[in-house]
Amino acid sequence: MIRITASGDVICVTIQNLIECWAVCTRPVANNGLGLLPAHAIRILARIESATLRLNDDTDAVYAEWRRLVTGHGVSGKKSHDARLVAAMKVHRVTRVLTFNVQDFRRYEGIAVTHPEDVCRDESENDAPTF
């Protein structure tokens, strides 16, 4: 069971997170996706959208921070998308990211990186993980 908010943390998302969720849901399994039909992806997005999350806006400041990060860290290719998330995090003062791509985020100072396995526990365990 995942208990991220047990410690009072607020879960934040960006529009990019929602778009990437759609892409992963509808991408074929052979291409590292879930292979879901769009109708299923719509239901998944609806659940995320109805959850108590903070949607952080895209702003000019996010672009400026993204540009600083990609040039300062020599980021290129697909990793530019991760840098955009970090830029939004920095602008909106979010200090932790929950991701399967732990290594891709370690280069950014001031960002604590957590793998989902670190916040998952068997339902038989009583204590919520520290996050």
Stockholm file with secondary structure:
# STOCKHOLM 1.0

chainA/1-131         MIRITASGDVICVTIQNLIECWAVCTRPVANNGLGLLPAHAIRILARIESATLRLNDDTDAVYAEWRRLVTGHGVSGKKSHDARLVAAMKVHRVTRVLTFNVQDFRRYEGIAVTHPEDVCRDESENDAPTF
#=GR chainA/1-131 SS CBCGGGGSCCCEEEHHHHHHHHHHHHSCGGGTSCCCCHHHHHHHHHHHHHSSCEEECCCHHHHHHHHHHHHHHTCCTTHHHHHHHHHHHHHTTCCEEECSCHHHHTTSTTCEEECGGGTBCCTTCCSCCCC
#=GC SS_cons         CBCGGGGSCCCEEEHHHHHHHHHHHHSCGGGTSCCCCHHHHHHHHHHHHHSSCEEECCCHHHHHHHHHHHHHHTCCTTHHHHHHHHHHHHHTTCCEEECSCHHHHTTSTTCEEECGGGTBCCTTCCSCCCC
//
